[in-house]
Amino acid sequence: MAKNMTLLWGSGSPPCWRVMIALEEKNLQGYNQKLLSFEKMEHKSQEVLDINPRGQLPSFKHGDLIVNESYAACFYLESRFKTEGNKLIPDNPAEQALMYQRMFEGLSFYDKLNGVIYYEWFVPEEERHESARKRNKETLVTELNLWEGYLKKLGSGSHLAGPSFSLADVTVFPTVAYLFRFGLSAERYPQLGEYYALLRERPSIKASWPPHWLEKPEEQHALKDI
């Protein structure tokens, strides 16, 4: 079933990781995959551009169908393979509504995280300002406190949309994992810390864990003061 699927991906990329978790959850192992290097600019290669003219990863193809945006690919996999693997959209209307809400809030969460982590990478040195760094960090703290509140309201041991693992977790967990990879304090953000500890042992997440994180498990420190 998965033999006519192709995924081009990069290690540690949350958008790539989302699709890989979804594939694992739907029991679609055995797909064709190729790990590419961002550092070597392999995501701009002709191989990628033939599937994804934006030159971005993930690049995902199922037969003749191309679905490159990570959220779209996750929705596609759940819709196309409803009866396979684990159900990722709850039947309960309240949980379903919350799932959609948290999924799309997750995009803002990811952007705010990137604003802190990648500021030094993407902004030329002569254009950097301490005020911008401070503003980015304050914006991320506000976002972190929102998610702390969401998880606290749901209670210990919950997933993002209720008791069941859903597409909200598929799409947002890689952002949460990135937070702790870059030094976020679980003591300072205990609800996110508990959620991270709960999901990191899930088989689909363990099976798709970024390989370079396994090779170099030490955390970074960009968020240690957040």
C-alpha positions as CSV (number, residue, x, y, z in Angstrom):
1,M,0.0,0.0,0.0
2,A,2.8,2.4,0.8
3,K,5.2,1.3,-1.9
4,N,3.9,3.9,-4.4
5,M,4.5,6.7,-1.9
6,T,7.7,8.8,-1.9
7,L,8.8,11.2,0.9
8,L,11.8,13.5,0.6
9,W,12.6,14.9,4.0
10,G,15.1,16.6,6.3
11,S,16.1,15.4,9.8
12,G,14.7,17.6,12.6
13,S,12.3,19.5,10.3
14,P,9.0,19.8,12.2
15,P,7.0,19.9,8.9
16,C,8.7,16.7,7.7
17,W,8.3,15.1,11.1
18,R,4.5,15.7,11.0
19,V,4.1,13.7,7.8
20,M,6.3,10.9,9.1
21,I,4.3,10.6,12.3
22,A,1.0,10.5,10.3
23,L,2.5,7.8,8.1
24,E,3.4,5.7,11.1
25,E,0.0,6.2,12.8
26,K,-1.7,5.0,9.6
27,N,0.5,1.9,9.4
28,L,2.0,3.0,6.1
29,Q,5.5,1.9,6.7
30,G,7.6,0.8,3.7
31,Y,7.2,4.0,1.7
32,N,10.1,5.2,-0.5
33,Q,12.0,7.8,1.4
34,K,15.1,9.9,1.0
35,L,16.8,11.9,3.7
36,L,18.2,15.1,2.3
37,S,20.6,17.7,3.8
38,F,19.5,21.3,4.3
39,E,23.1,22.3,4.9
40,K,24.1,21.0,1.5
41,M,21.1,22.7,0.0
42,E,19.7,19.4,-1.3
43,H,16.2,20.7,-0.8
44,K,16.9,22.9,-3.8
45,S,17.9,20.0,-6.0
46,Q,16.1,19.1,-9.2
47,E,14.9,15.9,-7.6
48,V,12.9,18.0,-5.1
49,L,11.9,20.7,-7.6
50,D,10.3,18.0,-9.8
51,I,7.9,17.3,-6.9
52,N,7.9,20.6,-5.1
53,P,8.6,23.7,-7.2
54,R,9.0,25.7,-3.9
55,G,12.2,23.7,-3.2
56,Q,11.0,22.8,0.3
57,L,10.7,19.7,2.4
58,P,8.7,17.6,2.9
59,S,8.0,16.7,-0.7
60,F,5.4,14.0,-0.7
61,K,4.0,12.0,-3.6
62,H,1.4,9.2,-3.6
63,G,1.2,7.6,-7.1
64,D,0.6,10.6,-9.3
65,L,-0.8,12.8,-6.5
66,I,1.5,15.4,-4.9
67,V,0.7,16.8,-1.5
68,N,3.7,18.8,-0.2
69,E,2.3,21.0,2.5
70,S,2.7,19.1,5.8
71,Y,-0.8,19.9,7.2
72,A,-2.4,19.0,3.8
73,A,-0.4,15.7,3.7
74,C,-1.6,14.8,7.2
75,F,-5.2,15.5,6.3
76,Y,-4.8,13.6,3.1
77,L,-3.4,10.5,4.8
78,E,-6.2,10.4,7.4
79,S,-8.9,10.9,4.7
80,R,-7.5,8.5,2.2
81,F,-6.7,5.8,4.7
82,K,-9.5,6.2,7.3
83,T,-9.7,2.5,8.1
84,E,-6.0,1.9,8.4
85,G,-4.0,2.3,11.6
86,N,-5.2,4.8,14.2
87,K,-8.1,7.1,13.8
88,L,-6.7,10.7,13.9
89,I,-9.9,12.8,13.8
90,P,-12.2,12.2,16.8
91,D,-15.9,11.6,16.3
92,N,-16.9,13.7,19.2
93,P,-17.9,17.2,17.9
94,A,-16.3,19.1,20.8
95,E,-13.0,17.2,20.5
96,Q,-13.0,17.6,16.7
97,A,-13.6,21.4,17.0
98,L,-10.8,21.6,19.6
99,M,-8.5,19.5,17.4
100,Y,-8.9,21.9,14.4
101,Q,-8.4,24.9,16.7
102,R,-5.2,23.6,18.2
103,M,-3.9,22.4,14.8
104,F,-4.0,25.9,13.3
105,E,-2.9,27.6,16.4
106,G,0.1,25.3,16.1
107,L,1.2,27.1,13.0
108,S,1.5,30.4,14.9
109,F,3.2,28.5,17.7
110,Y,5.8,27.2,15.3
111,D,6.4,30.6,13.7
112,K,7.0,32.2,17.1
113,L,9.4,29.5,18.0
114,N,11.3,30.0,14.8
115,G,11.4,33.8,15.4
116,V,13.6,33.1,18.4
117,I,15.7,30.1,17.3
118,Y,16.5,31.2,13.8
119,Y,16.9,35.0,14.3
120,E,20.7,34.7,14.1
121,W,20.5,32.5,11.0
122,F,18.1,34.4,8.9
123,V,18.8,38.1,9.8
124,P,22.0,39.6,8.5
125,E,24.3,40.7,11.4
126,E,24.1,44.3,10.4
127,E,20.3,44.2,10.7
128,R,20.1,42.5,14.1
129,H,18.8,44.5,17.0
130,E,18.6,43.5,20.7
131,S,15.1,45.0,20.8
132,A,13.9,42.6,18.1
133,R,15.5,39.6,20.0
134,K,13.7,40.7,23.2
135,R,10.4,41.2,21.4
136,N,10.6,37.7,19.8
137,K,11.3,36.2,23.2
138,E,8.4,38.0,24.8
139,T,6.1,36.9,22.0
140,L,7.2,33.3,22.5
141,V,6.7,33.4,26.3
142,T,3.1,34.6,25.7
143,E,2.5,31.7,23.4
144,L,4.1,29.2,25.8
145,N,1.8,30.5,28.6
146,L,-1.2,30.0,26.4
147,W,-0.3,26.4,25.7
148,E,0.4,25.8,29.4
149,G,-3.1,27.0,30.1
150,Y,-4.6,24.8,27.4
151,L,-3.0,21.7,28.8
152,K,-3.7,22.5,32.4
153,K,-7.4,22.9,31.6
154,L,-7.5,19.5,29.9
155,G,-5.9,17.8,32.9
156,S,-2.9,15.5,33.5
157,G,-2.3,12.9,30.8
158,S,-4.4,14.6,28.1
159,H,-3.6,15.1,24.5
160,L,-4.1,18.4,22.8
161,A,-7.8,17.9,21.9
162,G,-8.8,15.6,24.7
163,P,-8.2,12.0,25.8
164,S,-7.4,10.7,22.2
165,F,-4.3,11.2,20.2
166,S,-5.3,13.2,17.1
167,L,-4.0,15.3,14.2
168,A,-3.5,18.1,16.6
169,D,-0.8,16.0,18.3
170,V,0.6,14.9,15.0
171,T,1.1,18.5,13.8
172,V,2.0,20.3,17.1
173,F,4.2,17.7,18.9
174,P,7.2,18.3,16.7
175,T,7.1,22.0,17.7
176,V,7.0,21.0,21.4
177,A,9.9,18.6,20.9
178,Y,11.9,21.4,19.3
179,L,11.3,23.6,22.4
180,F,12.9,21.0,24.7
181,R,15.6,20.2,22.2
182,F,16.6,23.8,22.4
183,G,16.7,24.0,26.2
184,L,13.2,24.9,27.3
185,S,12.8,24.3,31.1
186,A,10.2,21.6,32.0
187,E,10.2,23.0,35.5
188,R,9.3,26.5,34.2
189,Y,6.7,25.0,31.8
190,P,5.5,21.8,33.6
191,Q,2.4,21.2,31.5
192,L,4.3,21.2,28.3
193,G,7.0,19.1,30.0
194,E,4.5,16.5,31.0
195,Y,2.9,16.5,27.5
196,Y,6.4,16.1,25.9
197,A,7.3,13.2,28.2
198,L,4.0,11.5,27.5
199,L,4.2,11.6,23.7
200,R,7.9,11.1,23.2
201,E,7.4,7.4,24.0
202,R,4.5,6.9,21.5
203,P,5.6,4.3,18.9
204,S,5.0,6.5,15.9
205,I,7.1,9.3,17.4
206,K,9.9,7.1,18.5
207,A,10.0,5.4,15.1
208,S,10.3,8.8,13.3
209,W,12.6,10.6,15.8
210,P,15.1,12.8,14.0
211,P,18.1,10.6,13.4
212,H,20.6,13.4,14.1
213,W,19.0,14.0,17.4
214,L,19.7,10.3,18.2
215,E,23.3,10.7,17.1
216,K,23.7,13.9,19.1
217,P,21.2,13.8,22.0
218,E,22.6,16.8,23.8
219,E,20.2,19.7,23.9
220,Q,20.9,23.2,22.5
221,H,20.5,26.2,24.8
222,A,18.8,28.9,22.8
223,L,15.7,28.7,25.0
224,K,17.2,28.0,28.4
225,D,16.4,31.6,29.6
226,I,12.9,31.7,28.2
